[in-house]
Amino acid sequence: MAKQSGLGDALLIAGYDLSGDIQALGNVGGGPAALEQTGIDKFAMERIGGIRDGRMQYTSFFNPGTLPDRSHARLKLLPSSDVIMTYMRGTALGSPSANIVAKQANYDGNRGDSGEFTFSVDAQANGYGVEWGRSLTAGKRTDGTAGNGTGVDFGVGSPPLFNGASLFGLQAYLHVFAFTGTSVTVKLQESSDNGGADTWADVAGGAFTAATGITSQRIATAAGQTVERYLRVVTTGTFTNAVFAVSAIRNDVEVKF
């Protein structure tokens, strides 16, 4: 794959697409803390992994409009509860995405001498750290009735076999931006060959709670569950309009939270 820029990206926050009001992302990062375990008999540092962490830091323009996806209406609330966030590096199906369950720590305004008025926001992970995966929707997907998505190839899977299967389960994130109807259930399906000889089947533990409006969710399967190479998103329920985005993280190595 060729090198890429950061053009055409998206930032989704708690079921709202704030991408048009975001000037820049200053930091999307995380990982386990490095704990020093160096004995006096060593000539270089030794470290082991500690507690997982994650963060997203970004700058927002001041947009006081009242539409659902205007930044000031959302970010000024400074919720004390967790906020689910997804950064999409491009909006093509299968593009990389970073996901986080976080606390919005601040909403700090800055009026520059040029006249520009922006806000700095820090989101600090709560419970899971930052999770990089792939987008199972091409940006925002719109379903008017129950439907099946296109499969995404998650690669060769876990060692030592590298036969396409992951041995350590998955996590997934959902944002529902608009909804009309009774309810919609968004779920993941898997196949070893993109639905060829191996027909698509539901991922155990891979269904989100039925949605009836704007919402965001994180789910996780069993940690030791086998997950096949290809994943897709399926919707069921009674509705006439469901606009949503899904990102999935398949664990090719053991992950602990």
C-alpha positions in Angstrom: 0.0 0.0 0.0 1.3 3.5 -0.9 2.0 6.2 1.6 -1.0 8.3 2.5 -1.9 11.8 3.7 -4.5 12.6 6.4 -7.0 14.1 3.9 -10.6 13.1 4.0 -10.6 11.9 7.6 -13.4 11.8 10.1 -13.8 12.2 13.8 -17.0 10.7 15.4 -18.0 11.5 18.9 -20.8 9.8 20.7 -23.0 9.3 17.7 -22.2 12.7 16.1 -19.9 13.4 13.1 -18.0 16.5 14.1 -15.4 16.2 11.2 -16.3 19.5 9.5 -15.6 21.4 12.7 -12.3 19.8 13.6 -9.2 21.8 12.6 -6.5 19.2 13.6 -5.8 16.1 15.7 -2.7 16.8 17.8 -2.3 13.3 19.3 -3.9 9.9 18.8 -1.9 7.5 20.9 -1.6 5.2 23.8 -0.3 1.7 24.8 1.0 0.0 27.9 3.1 2.0 30.3 6.7 1.0 30.2 7.8 -0.4 33.6 11.5 -0.5 34.3 12.7 -3.9 35.5 16.5 -3.5 35.0 18.7 -5.5 37.2 22.2 -4.3 38.3 23.7 -7.0 36.2 22.4 -5.6 32.9 24.1 -3.2 30.5 20.8 -1.9 29.0 17.3 -1.1 30.1 14.7 -3.9 30.6 11.0 -3.1 30.6 7.7 -4.8 30.8 4.3 -3.6 29.9 2.1 -2.0 32.5 -1.4 -0.4 32.5 -2.9 0.3 29.0 -3.7 3.9 28.3 -4.9 6.1 25.4 -5.8 9.6 24.4 -7.1 11.8 21.6 -6.2 15.5 21.6 -7.8 17.7 19.0 -8.6 21.3 18.0 -12.1 22.4 17.2 -13.4 25.5 15.4 -16.0 27.6 17.2 -19.3 26.6 15.6 -22.3 27.6 17.8 -24.9 26.3 15.3 -27.7 24.1 16.6 -27.6 21.3 14.1 -26.9 17.9 15.6 -23.3 17.8 14.2 -22.1 21.2 15.3 -19.1 21.1 17.6 -19.9 23.7 20.3 -23.3 22.2 21.0 -21.7 18.8 21.8 -18.4 19.7 23.3 -19.5 22.5 25.7 -21.5 19.9 27.7 -18.3 18.5 29.2 -20.0 15.2 30.2 -18.9 13.4 33.3 -19.8 10.1 31.7 -17.7 8.2 29.2 -17.6 9.4 25.6 -17.0 6.9 22.7 -14.8 8.4 19.9 -13.6 7.0 16.6 -11.0 8.6 14.3 -11.3 7.3 10.7 -8.1 7.6 8.7 -10.0 8.0 5.5 -13.6 6.9 4.9 -13.1 4.0 2.6 -14.3 0.5 3.6 -11.5 -1.2 5.6 -9.6 2.0 6.3 -7.7 2.2 9.6 -9.5 3.6 12.6 -8.6 4.5 16.2 -11.2 4.0 18.9 -11.4 5.1 22.5 -13.8 5.1 25.5 -12.7 8.3 27.2 -13.4 11.2 29.5 -13.5 14.6 27.9 -11.1 16.5 30.2 -11.5 20.0 29.0 -12.9 22.5 26.4 -10.4 25.3 26.4 -10.9 28.3 24.1 -8.2 30.3 22.5 -8.6 33.6 20.6 -5.5 34.2 18.5 -4.2 37.6 17.5 -5.3 36.8 14.0 -8.9 36.7 15.2 -9.2 32.9 15.0 -11.2 31.3 17.8 -10.6 27.6 18.5 -10.9 25.1 21.3 -8.5 22.5 22.5 -9.9 19.2 23.8 -8.2 16.4 25.6 -9.9 13.0 25.8 -8.3 10.5 28.2 -9.0 6.8 27.9 -11.1 5.1 30.6 -10.8 1.4 30.9 -9.5 0.1 27.6 -6.8 2.3 26.1 -6.7 3.3 22.4 -7.8 0.5 20.0 -6.7 0.6 16.3 -8.9 -1.4 14.0 -10.5 -1.2 10.5 -13.7 0.5 9.4 -16.5 -1.9 8.5 -18.5 0.9 6.9 -17.3 3.3 4.2 -17.6 6.3 6.5 -21.3 6.6 7.4 -23.5 3.9 5.9 -27.2 4.4 5.3 -29.7 1.5 5.4 -33.3 1.9 4.5 -34.1 -1.7 5.3 -32.2 -4.6 6.8 -29.1 -5.3 4.7 -25.7 -7.0 4.4 -22.5 -5.1 4.1 -19.3 -5.9 2.2 -16.6 -8.1 3.7 -13.3 -6.7 4.9 -10.1 -8.7 4.9 -8.4 -8.6 8.3 -5.3 -10.5 7.2 -3.4 -13.7 8.0 -4.4 -13.9 11.7 -2.6 -15.3 14.7 0.7 -17.1 14.9 2.0 -19.7 14.6 -0.4 -20.9 11.8 -1.2 -17.6 10.1 -4.2 -19.4 8.4 -6.4 -16.3 8.5 -8.0 -17.0 11.9 -7.5 -14.8 15.0 -7.4 -16.7 18.3 -8.1 -13.8 20.7 -11.5 -12.3 20.0 -12.5 -8.8 18.9 -13.9 -5.5 20.0 -16.2 -3.3 17.9 -17.5 0.3 18.1 -20.8 1.6 16.8 -22.0 5.2 16.1 -25.7 5.7 15.1 -26.1 9.3 13.7 -29.8 9.2 12.6 -32.6 6.8 12.9 -36.3 6.4 11.9 -38.3 3.4 12.8 -38.8 1.0 15.7 -35.2 -0.4 16.2 -32.2 -1.5 14.4 -29.7 -4.2 15.5 -26.2 -3.9 14.0 -24.2 -7.1 14.2 -21.0 -8.6 12.8 -20.6 -11.7 10.7 -17.5 -13.7 9.8 -16.3 -16.0 7.0 -12.9 -17.6 6.2 -13.2 -16.8 2.5 -15.5 -13.7 2.2 -18.6 -15.8 1.9 -17.4 -18.2 -0.8 -17.4 -21.9 0.3 -17.6 -20.7 3.9 -21.0 -18.9 4.2 -21.3 -15.9 6.5 -22.2 -16.6 10.1 -22.9 -14.4 13.1 -19.9 -13.6 15.3 -20.7 -14.9 18.8 -21.0 -11.9 21.0 -20.8 -9.6 18.0 -24.2 -7.9 18.1 -24.7 -4.4 19.5 -27.7 -3.6 21.6 -30.7 -2.6 19.4 -30.7 1.1 18.7 -33.7 3.4 18.7 -32.0 6.7 18.1 -28.6 8.5 18.2 -26.2 6.4 20.2 -22.7 4.9 20.5 -21.6 1.6 21.8 -18.6 -0.6 22.4 -18.8 -4.4 22.5 -16.2 -7.2 23.0 -16.3 -11.0 22.4 -14.7 -13.6 24.7 -11.0 -13.0 24.9 -10.1 -16.5 23.7 -12.6 -16.6 20.8 -11.6 -17.6 17.3 -12.5 -15.0 14.7 -12.3 -15.7 11.0 -10.4 -13.7 8.4 -13.3 -11.7 6.9 -15.8 -9.5 8.8 -18.9 -7.7 7.6 -21.8 -5.6 9.1 -25.4 -6.8 8.9 -28.5 -4.9 10.0 -31.9 -6.3 11.1 -35.0 -4.7 12.6 -37.9 -2.5 11.6 -36.8 0.9 10.3 -36.8 3.2 7.2 -33.6 5.0 7.9 -30.5 4.1 9.9 -27.2 6.1 9.4 -24.3 4.5 11.3 -20.6 3.7 11.3 -18.8 0.6 12.6 -15.2 -0.1 13.4 -13.8 -3.5 14.5 -10.5 -4.5 16.2 -9.6 -8.2 15.7 -7.0 -9.4 18.2 -4.3 -11.4 16.4 -2.3 -11.5 19.7 -3.5 -11.8 23.3 -4.9 -8.5 24.7 -5.8 -7.8 28.3 -7.9 -5.0 29.7 
